[in-house]
């Protein structure tokens, strides 16, 4: 019985599967599907990082972010510029502030 994945995978995964004498069934996503699959992959990798918290899992998150940037014809530099603007406006997370609630006045 086949194992169904129905998810975006890294480029070399089909060849790695073939090397185990199994037959991957794949298709190439169009632009819209690719954007949707990248968003799903980002959620998947973020969940895996939440479960494992290793640098290897965090590297997977970054790999998906790089793919999203490339698909959007953007760059890490552009993303970092936006990150810096948001940090200047709202701050970062260095102070470890946890907002518990906002009480009415």
Order of alpha helices (4+ residues) and beta strands (2+ residues): alpha-alpha-alpha-alpha
